């Protein structure tokens, strides 16, 4: 169970750094200028989370934090898990802590 927690937290952390970290801002801008599609990938926590999950799965044999059997099914499932949790945690937690959005009676965010 701890393997899964470590995997999810590592994927979320790496995704946050790639998508929002100032250290990668110039890289994101350069990539976006060359390819609109590929550039959008680096601005989307769901998309980046998937590929971060695939990367972490690929290197899982080199770490003691988590250890999963190498097969296509595990790779796909863990990549999807990394994508979903990176997106969900990004939606819930921001730079100032937990995000709270109030919905007015008309259904619009304030």
Secondary structure, DSSP 8 states (H G I E B T S, - for coil): -HHHHHHHHHHHHHHHHHHH-GGGHHHHHHHHHH-HHHHHHTT-HHHHHHHHHHHHHHTGGG-SS------HHHHHHHHHHHHHHHHHHHHHEETTEE----B-TTS-B-
